[in-house]
Amino acid sequence: MKRILCIICVIMMLLLLCSCNGDSYQKANEYEPHKTSASKDSVEEFLSVLGHVEPGGLLSGCKFDEETCYNVTPPEVAAETNMKIFKFSDSCASFVMIDNEVYPLCDFLGGYGFVNAIPCDFDNDGNKDLFVASSWGSGLHRSEISVFNSVTKESTILYDTATTDTPNTDLIVARSTASIFTDDPNVDEILYYSVLSVKIDMENNNPATLAYDVLDVEGHIEYKDNIPKFIPFQE
């Protein structure tokens, strides 16, 4: 009898764990597969502002020319800001152009470089900034979520998978309704910037043309104590 009760308890625990994991997976399934935007629009203008690049060190031999340069500005960024994002397919070096100046958008060398970005006004100063997902790493792959301040022109890392048990996880950032983090059926406003784990594929072996499927919900970004912070997802 005790053995039967023990088996029943184990089964119930397994069902509970599956239910929790399934809830997170179900929330992730609310997102459709996506492909990044990549074109040659404004590439010539960007290169004229960037100027000559002399790659050295581990980047020695990488090309920084019109052939390898792509405009990868997401539609939301193009519609809501005056920022344009460019990536070099030969190195994954990624930059943002704003006010006719160019700034590095994320670390590069290995990984996918820039993956995606969502406009935000994280400090409520009336200027749209960017939450950015990127990956890099030679030897140790890592993904980062950062915020690019359109006023100071500085990037601040909010979350780095290198500090977790799953450094190889690839991430994107997305605007989500609060309902993805709560069961309240009355929440229907855009309140959260969610961080999602994804499976990324390169089209034609070109890191400027990425396709990804959402796997799970990792957490969200909140504005706390006057700074944006990553909040891990909890069931």
C-alpha positions as CSV (number, residue, x, y, z in Angstrom):
1,M,0.0,0.0,0.0
2,K,2.8,2.4,0.9
3,R,4.5,1.6,-2.4
4,I,1.4,2.5,-4.3
5,L,1.0,5.8,-2.4
6,C,4.6,6.6,-3.2
7,I,4.1,5.9,-6.9
8,I,1.0,8.1,-6.9
9,C,2.9,11.0,-5.2
10,V,5.7,10.8,-7.8
11,I,3.2,10.8,-10.7
12,M,1.5,13.9,-9.2
13,M,4.8,15.7,-8.8
14,L,5.7,15.0,-12.4
15,L,2.3,16.2,-13.6
16,L,2.8,19.4,-11.7
17,L,6.2,20.0,-13.2
18,C,4.9,19.4,-16.7
19,S,2.1,21.8,-16.0
20,C,4.4,24.6,-15.0
21,N,6.7,24.1,-17.9
22,G,3.8,23.9,-20.3
23,D,2.4,27.2,-19.0
24,S,5.7,29.0,-19.9
25,Y,5.8,27.2,-23.3
26,Q,2.2,28.1,-24.0
27,K,3.0,31.7,-23.4
28,A,6.0,31.5,-25.7
29,N,3.7,30.0,-28.4
30,E,1.8,33.3,-28.6
31,Y,4.7,34.6,-30.7
32,E,4.9,33.8,-34.4
33,P,8.2,32.8,-36.2
34,H,9.9,35.9,-37.5
35,K,12.5,36.9,-40.0
36,T,14.8,40.0,-39.7
37,S,14.7,42.8,-42.2
38,A,17.9,43.2,-44.3
39,S,18.3,45.6,-47.3
40,K,20.8,47.9,-48.9
41,D,18.8,51.0,-48.1
42,S,21.0,53.9,-46.9
43,V,24.1,51.7,-46.8
44,E,26.1,54.1,-48.9
45,E,25.1,57.0,-46.5
46,F,26.0,54.9,-43.5
47,L,29.4,54.0,-44.9
48,S,30.2,57.7,-45.7
49,V,29.5,58.5,-42.0
50,L,31.3,55.5,-40.6
51,G,34.4,56.3,-42.6
52,H,37.4,54.0,-43.2
53,V,37.7,51.0,-40.8
54,E,41.0,49.3,-40.4
55,P,40.2,45.9,-38.8
56,G,42.9,44.5,-36.5
57,G,43.5,41.7,-34.0
58,L,40.9,39.0,-34.3
59,L,39.0,41.1,-36.9
60,S,42.0,41.2,-39.2
61,G,40.9,40.4,-42.7
62,C,37.2,41.1,-42.1
63,K,35.5,43.3,-44.7
64,F,33.8,46.6,-43.9
65,D,32.5,47.5,-47.3
66,E,29.3,48.0,-49.2
67,E,29.1,44.4,-50.3
68,T,29.0,43.1,-46.7
69,C,27.0,45.9,-45.2
70,Y,23.2,45.6,-44.6
71,N,20.5,47.8,-43.2
72,V,18.9,45.6,-40.6
73,T,16.6,48.2,-39.0
74,P,13.4,46.5,-37.6
75,P,10.2,48.0,-38.9
76,E,9.1,49.2,-35.4
77,V,12.4,51.1,-35.1
78,A,12.1,52.6,-38.5
79,A,8.5,53.7,-37.9
80,E,9.0,55.2,-34.4
81,T,12.5,56.6,-34.4
82,N,15.1,58.3,-36.7
83,M,17.6,55.6,-35.9
84,K,19.0,53.1,-38.5
85,I,20.8,49.9,-37.7
86,F,23.5,48.3,-39.8
87,K,25.4,45.1,-39.7
88,F,28.4,43.7,-41.5
89,S,27.9,40.1,-42.6
90,D,31.6,39.4,-42.6
91,S,32.1,40.1,-38.9
92,C,28.6,40.7,-37.4
93,A,29.8,44.2,-36.3
94,S,26.6,46.2,-35.7
95,F,26.1,49.9,-35.5
96,V,23.3,52.4,-35.0
97,M,23.2,55.7,-37.0
98,I,21.5,58.6,-35.4
99,D,21.8,62.4,-35.9
100,N,24.2,61.7,-38.7
101,E,26.6,59.9,-36.4
102,V,27.5,56.2,-35.9
103,Y,27.8,54.3,-32.6
104,P,28.7,50.7,-31.9
105,L,25.4,49.0,-30.9
106,C,26.8,45.8,-29.3
107,D,30.0,43.8,-28.9
108,F,30.9,41.6,-31.8
109,L,33.1,38.8,-32.9
110,G,31.3,35.5,-33.3
111,G,27.7,35.0,-32.5
112,Y,25.1,36.8,-34.5
113,G,25.9,40.4,-33.5
114,F,22.7,42.4,-33.6
115,V,19.6,40.3,-33.5
116,N,16.6,42.6,-32.9
117,A,15.5,45.8,-31.2
118,I,12.3,47.4,-29.9
119,P,11.8,51.2,-29.4
120,C,11.1,52.3,-25.8
121,D,11.2,55.4,-23.7
122,F,12.6,53.7,-20.6
123,D,13.4,56.9,-18.7
124,N,10.2,58.8,-19.7
125,D,12.1,61.8,-21.1
126,G,10.1,61.9,-24.3
127,N,12.9,60.4,-26.4
128,K,12.7,57.0,-27.9
129,D,15.5,54.7,-27.0
130,L,16.2,51.0,-28.0
131,F,16.0,47.7,-26.1
132,V,18.5,45.6,-28.0
133,A,19.1,41.8,-28.3
134,S,22.5,40.7,-29.5
135,S,25.0,37.8,-29.3
136,W,28.7,37.4,-29.6
137,G,31.6,35.4,-28.3
138,S,34.6,33.6,-29.8
139,G,34.7,30.3,-27.9
140,L,32.0,31.2,-25.4
141,H,28.8,32.2,-27.0
142,R,26.6,34.6,-25.1
143,S,23.5,36.7,-25.6
144,E,22.9,40.1,-24.2
145,I,19.9,42.5,-23.7
146,S,21.0,46.1,-23.5
147,V,19.4,49.5,-23.7
148,F,20.8,52.2,-26.1
149,N,20.1,55.7,-24.8
150,S,19.3,58.0,-27.8
151,V,20.4,61.1,-25.8
152,T,23.6,60.0,-24.3
153,K,24.4,57.6,-27.2
154,E,25.5,54.9,-24.7
155,S,24.6,51.3,-24.3
156,T,24.0,49.6,-21.0
157,I,23.8,45.8,-20.6
158,L,20.7,44.7,-18.6
159,Y,21.1,40.9,-19.0
160,D,24.0,38.6,-20.0
161,T,23.5,34.9,-20.4
162,A,27.2,34.4,-19.7
163,T,26.3,34.9,-16.0
164,T,23.7,32.1,-16.2
165,D,23.7,28.3,-16.4
166,T,22.7,28.5,-20.1
167,P,25.1,30.9,-21.7
168,N,24.4,29.5,-25.2
169,T,20.7,30.6,-25.1
170,D,19.8,33.1,-27.8
171,L,17.5,35.9,-27.0
172,I,15.2,38.5,-28.5
173,V,13.2,41.4,-26.9
174,A,9.6,42.0,-27.7
175,R,6.7,44.2,-26.6
176,S,4.1,42.2,-24.8
177,T,0.9,42.7,-23.0
178,A,1.1,42.2,-19.3
179,S,-1.2,39.1,-19.7
180,I,1.9,37.1,-20.7
181,F,3.0,37.4,-17.1
182,T,-0.3,37.3,-15.3
183,D,-3.6,35.4,-15.6
184,D,-5.6,38.6,-15.2
185,P,-8.0,38.6,-18.3
186,N,-8.5,42.4,-17.9
187,V,-5.0,43.4,-18.7
188,D,-4.8,44.4,-22.4
189,E,-2.4,47.3,-22.5
190,I,1.2,47.1,-23.6
191,L,3.0,47.2,-20.3
192,Y,6.0,44.9,-20.6
193,Y,9.1,44.4,-22.7
194,S,9.5,40.6,-22.6
195,V,12.8,38.8,-23.1
196,L,12.3,35.5,-25.0
197,S,14.7,32.6,-25.8
198,V,14.7,31.7,-29.5
199,K,16.1,29.2,-32.0
200,I,18.0,31.2,-34.6
201,D,18.8,30.1,-38.2
202,M,20.8,32.0,-40.8
203,E,19.5,32.3,-44.3
204,N,22.0,31.7,-47.0
205,N,24.7,31.6,-44.3
206,N,24.3,35.4,-43.9
207,P,24.1,36.7,-40.3
208,A,22.3,39.8,-41.6
209,T,19.3,37.6,-42.6
210,L,18.1,35.7,-39.5
211,A,15.0,33.7,-38.9
212,Y,14.0,32.7,-35.4
213,D,11.3,30.7,-33.5
214,V,10.4,31.6,-30.0
215,L,11.1,28.8,-27.5
216,D,10.4,30.2,-24.0
217,V,9.8,33.2,-21.9
218,E,12.9,34.3,-20.0
219,G,11.6,37.4,-18.3
220,H,10.8,41.0,-18.8
221,I,12.3,44.5,-18.4
222,E,10.9,46.9,-15.9
223,Y,11.8,50.5,-15.0
224,K,12.8,50.3,-11.3
225,D,14.7,52.8,-9.1
226,N,15.1,55.1,-12.2
227,I,16.9,52.4,-14.2
228,P,15.7,49.5,-16.4
229,K,16.1,46.1,-14.9
230,F,15.7,42.5,-16.2
231,I,13.2,40.5,-14.1
232,P,13.4,36.7,-14.5
233,F,10.1,34.9,-15.4
234,Q,8.5,33.1,-12.5
235,E,5.7,30.5,-12.9
